[in-house]
Amino acid sequence: MERPAIGLGRIILLFWSVIKGLFQPPLDMRNTIRQMLEIGVNSIPVVLITALATGMVLALHMYTGFDRFGAEGLVGTVVALSMTREFGPVLTALVVSGRAGASMAAELGTMRVTEQIDALETLATDPVKYLIVPRFISGMIMLPALTVITDIVGILGGYFVAVSLLGTSSRTYMRATWDYLQMEDIYNGLIKACFFGIAFTLISCYKGFYTRGGAAGVGKATTGAVVYSFMTILISDYFLSAWLFK
Amino acid sequence: MIELTDIHKSFEGHHVLRGVNLAVEKGQSLVVIGGSGSGKSVLLKHIIGLLQPDKGTVAINGKDLSQLSQERLNELRKRFGMLFQSSALFDSMTVWENVGFGLKRHTSLSAEQIREIAVQKLRMVRLVGIEDEMPSELSGGMRKRVGLARAIAMEPEVLLYDEPTTGLDPITADTINDLIVKMREELDVTSVTITHNMKCAYKIADRIAMLYNGVIIDQGSPDEIKNTSNPYVRQFIEGHAVGPIAVEGIGI
């Protein structure tokens, strides 16, 4: 089993190689767009369902709680703040890392055990620049983009439950949303999403890139990518929130 | 042209190469034989810089690979072609995209020109009409030949073959052997081949070296190897279970 210090050292070196690769032209646009479609566009259905369900259930619980002390008019505020600051970036990151991160680790892991990564090197191609940089850029850009969708759909889901099912007036819900929501709630949430995008692509690519041991190794890499991505997202979320929203 | 001096390599405490010394002259076809797990593929990967030795030097035309920057190493690699044991074709690309990968990355040729060259290289390895297929649709022998076409696409000076006939039926294996001989005659390349198939070794080599216990224990022309008195080499080339080489996991 790999020692944690070696793993940490390798991931830092990989991160450094990716940063260098970002500033060394040319960028493989075809590969980058393909990854953006894979990470971003193909994740939209699952992100939509997650956002809608979260917004709806948030409104349901908030209404029940606030109704007890006559503050049900603030449901829109709580849904909007919860979605933009917390649930939007975190849930999007968890869903996308579970889907696209696992796929990245499995694809790179298979390429490693079938010597395709070695073949790239023999063809004078830097595998980090060719394989990881496009995924890194896509994760960094597409996760905030998906978070915007999650925020909007979550707020709309809350609106639907509060207004259509629980009888809050549309005007009250919208005022409660817009009067208390600030731009920094939205962009700080997007900064968190950007960080999560970098974290999960780096962890998933690292796990796949350094896979060893055939099919079993690919399985382990895929599981490891999802577990470490989830842990990193959840733990860093607290510190990022404490720092960004102080 | 290729010179390996006192190469040592260990993996997690397992000392695989224990001081390999080997030289390959320009235009020569060297075949390295040895048992499974003897470190032959590890040795081959040192020649193209996929692995770095713990101790010792690998020099190509007098240049020590460990002293080269990544850019210089990549420039050097453009003069190499490598056929992998598993063919290592890129499974997300078609056959012609695989063959033309190096040309696409390192030349300014148009996609049509690259495709034309890829078709021509595929024809050299006797494959016609498969350029638009995916690697997963090909047989093992066809995959090896596509791998060979990819290895020669950039017209390399050195070709490295890692177990080129392993896993193939005897007829397909002989076809690959013929292609390796043809590549050498038509392209005038220097080649290093790793195999444990003696029929393959005798057919393609003008020098054979045997790797055992992490060192080269004997080397010479195919005739010299056939008539060697080294008991280890004799046991290996004649394929006897009983002899000085202990068979792993069998208590004889």
Interface residues (C-beta under 8 A of the other chain):
Chain A: T114 E115 Q116 D118 A119 E121 T122 L123 A124 T125 D126
Chain B: K45 I48 G49 L50 Q70 N74 E75 R77 K78 F80 G81 M82 F84 Q85 S86 A88 L89 F90 D91 F101 G102 R105 H106 R150 M154 L160
